[in-house]
Structure formats: C-alpha cells, structure tokens
Amino acid sequence: MKPKLTLHVPTLRDMPYRQRLLSQTETMSYNAHRPYDAPNYDPETGCIDFPMADWRFWRDVWLRREPERYSAYLLEEGAGFVGEVCYYADWDTGRTMLGVLVEAEHRGRGVGTEGLRLIAARALGRPEIDKVYVDAPSRDGIVARMCASAGFAREGSCMALSGAAK
C-alpha cells in the first residue's frame, strides 16, 4: 500500500527532527566517504552535525526561496515525519536537482518513491522549471529504481523527469 505523505515546511520547532535525522548512522550511511566539504560532516559515518546555532541560518537559506530552492519534511499520516526532500538550482549545470532522504526504518515501503513524486510535482509546478534531475550513478541501483518507479528516465549519470510527463 502506498504511504500517505504530505510535504511539511518545517518551523523552528520542527528542527530537532532534522538534527536527529542527520545524526542517524544507518540513515546517513549512503553519504559516508563522499567528497563533501562541510565543517560538520563526518566522512566515516556520513552524518552531519546540525547544532541549534545553525537552525535559523539553514531555514533562511532553504525555505521561502522558490524557485531557486525548496525543502520540506515528509509527513506520513499516522507516523509523523519520515524523511525530507528538497530541490535546488545547480548553478554549475543549470539543472534543478532533487534530493530525497528517508529514515532507514521507513525504507522499503515506497516512501522514497512517493516523496520523490511529491517534490518533483512541487518543482515542476513552478513555471520556471521544466525538468528535474536526481543524481543517480549507474552503480547506485536503489536510487535508479526509486526514480524509475516515479517515472524518471536515465539521462547520463542522472535520472530526469520533464514537466511534460507530469
């Protein structure tokens, strides 16, 4: 059964969830050993420290910045927050990239696919955005399968969805 998800723009009171999400070793293991240049990143675990002192700055950068970027929590009916999604303009490529992070304990139930559909619809609902991408190297089969289930097609090292396919 498909999970019933909605996008929830986090308030400051919701920030402890993101702090907990980014500190979960199993959830963040996909992110380990990546060339990620951030002072709060632990390359061994993939976890990112998200102290309270950073919460307002993060909200200023990620919220109410459409069409350049958008972030929301995934809120599942009856379960609470189960992950987060985002989109952002990649200035190097000119593409609108999507991101999906689902808590490890909620994976394997279609949460990622449904979250991807929701964030893609949000981005493609903007008149400025006609195509969205997910970084999905061939070696990362889980991401590629999730994207394919959401209607994305391979385009180089990414999976892409155009507004025409809404």
C-alpha positions as CSV (number, residue, x, y, z in Angstrom):
1,M,0.0,0.0,0.0
2,K,1.3,3.4,-1.0
3,P,2.2,5.6,2.0
4,K,0.1,8.7,2.5
5,L,2.6,11.5,2.5
6,T,2.4,15.3,2.5
7,L,5.1,18.0,2.3
8,H,5.6,19.9,5.6
9,V,7.7,23.1,5.6
10,P,9.5,22.9,8.9
11,T,9.2,25.6,11.6
12,L,11.9,26.2,14.1
13,R,10.1,23.9,16.5
14,D,10.5,21.1,13.9
15,M,14.3,21.5,13.6
16,P,15.1,18.8,16.2
17,Y,13.8,16.2,13.8
18,R,16.3,17.3,11.1
19,Q,19.0,17.3,13.7
20,R,18.1,13.7,14.7
21,L,17.7,12.6,11.0
22,L,21.2,13.8,10.0
23,S,22.8,12.1,13.0
24,Q,21.4,8.6,12.4
25,T,24.3,6.4,11.3
26,E,22.1,3.9,9.4
27,T,20.1,6.6,7.6
28,M,23.2,8.6,6.6
29,S,25.4,5.6,5.7
30,Y,24.8,6.3,2.0
31,N,26.6,9.6,2.5
32,A,29.8,8.1,4.0
33,H,33.2,8.6,2.3
34,R,31.9,11.2,-0.2
35,P,33.9,14.3,-1.2
36,Y,31.6,16.6,0.9
37,D,33.2,19.8,2.0
38,A,31.3,20.9,5.1
39,P,32.7,21.6,8.6
40,N,30.0,19.4,10.3
41,Y,30.3,16.4,8.1
42,D,31.7,13.1,9.4
43,P,33.2,11.2,6.4
44,E,33.3,7.9,8.3
45,T,29.6,7.8,9.0
46,G,28.1,10.2,6.5
47,C,26.4,12.0,9.4
48,I,26.1,15.8,9.6
49,D,26.1,17.6,12.8
50,F,23.2,20.2,12.8
51,P,23.5,22.2,16.0
52,M,20.8,24.5,17.2
53,A,23.0,27.5,16.3
54,D,22.7,26.6,12.6
55,W,18.9,26.2,12.5
56,R,17.9,29.8,11.7
57,F,20.6,30.1,9.0
58,W,19.5,26.8,7.4
59,R,15.9,28.0,7.3
60,D,16.9,31.3,5.8
61,V,18.9,29.5,3.0
62,W,16.4,26.7,2.3
63,L,12.9,27.9,3.0
64,R,10.9,30.5,1.1
65,R,13.5,30.7,-1.7
66,E,11.5,29.3,-4.6
67,P,12.2,28.8,-7.4
68,E,15.9,28.5,-6.6
69,R,15.4,26.1,-3.7
70,Y,12.8,24.4,-1.5
71,S,12.9,21.9,1.3
72,A,10.2,20.1,3.3
73,Y,9.8,17.2,5.6
74,L,7.9,14.1,4.5
75,L,4.9,13.8,6.9
76,E,3.3,10.4,6.8
77,E,-0.3,10.0,8.0
78,G,-0.2,8.2,11.3
79,A,3.6,8.0,11.6
80,G,4.8,11.6,11.8
81,F,8.0,12.8,10.0
82,V,9.7,10.0,8.0
83,G,12.3,12.0,5.9
84,E,12.9,15.2,4.0
85,V,13.0,16.2,0.4
86,C,14.4,19.3,-1.5
87,Y,15.0,20.8,-4.8
88,Y,17.7,23.3,-5.7
89,A,19.2,25.0,-8.7
90,D,22.7,23.6,-9.5
91,W,24.4,26.7,-10.9
92,D,27.2,24.6,-12.4
93,T,24.9,22.6,-14.7
94,G,21.9,24.8,-14.9
95,R,19.7,21.9,-13.7
96,T,17.1,21.7,-11.0
97,M,18.3,18.8,-8.8
98,L,16.1,16.9,-6.3
99,G,17.0,15.3,-3.1
100,V,15.3,12.6,-1.0
101,L,16.3,11.4,2.4
102,V,14.2,8.7,4.1
103,E,14.9,7.4,7.6
104,A,16.4,3.9,7.4
105,E,13.5,2.5,9.4
106,H,11.0,3.7,6.9
107,R,12.8,2.5,3.7
108,G,11.5,-0.3,1.6
109,R,7.8,0.8,1.8
110,G,7.6,3.2,-1.1
111,V,8.2,6.3,1.0
112,G,11.2,7.4,-1.1
113,T,9.3,7.0,-4.4
114,E,6.2,8.8,-3.1
115,G,8.4,11.6,-1.6
116,L,10.2,11.9,-5.0
117,R,6.9,12.2,-6.8
118,L,5.8,15.0,-4.4
119,I,8.9,17.0,-4.6
120,A,9.1,16.6,-8.4
121,A,5.5,17.8,-8.7
122,R,6.3,20.8,-6.5
123,A,9.3,21.8,-8.6
124,L,7.6,21.1,-11.9
125,G,4.6,23.2,-10.8
126,R,6.8,26.3,-11.0
127,P,6.7,28.0,-14.4
128,E,10.5,28.5,-14.3
129,I,11.2,24.7,-14.0
130,D,10.6,22.4,-16.9
131,K,12.8,19.4,-16.0
132,V,14.2,18.0,-12.8
133,Y,17.1,15.6,-12.1
134,V,18.3,13.2,-9.5
135,D,22.0,12.3,-9.3
136,A,21.9,8.5,-9.8
137,P,25.1,7.0,-11.0
138,S,24.6,3.5,-12.5
139,R,26.3,1.9,-9.5
140,D,23.6,3.2,-7.2
141,G,20.8,0.8,-8.1
142,I,18.4,1.8,-5.3
143,V,18.2,5.4,-6.4
144,A,17.8,4.5,-10.0
145,R,15.0,2.0,-9.2
146,M,13.2,4.6,-7.0
147,C,13.5,7.2,-9.8
148,A,12.2,4.8,-12.4
149,S,9.2,3.9,-10.2
150,A,8.4,7.6,-10.0
151,G,8.5,8.0,-13.8
152,F,12.1,9.3,-14.3
153,A,14.3,8.2,-17.2
154,R,18.1,7.8,-17.3
155,E,20.0,10.8,-18.7
156,G,23.7,10.3,-18.4
157,S,24.6,9.9,-14.7
158,C,21.2,11.3,-13.7
159,M,17.6,10.3,-13.8
160,A,15.4,13.0,-15.3
161,L,11.7,13.9,-15.4
162,S,10.3,16.7,-17.6
163,G,7.2,18.8,-17.0
164,A,5.5,17.2,-20.0
165,A,5.4,13.9,-18.0
166,K,3.6,15.4,-15.0
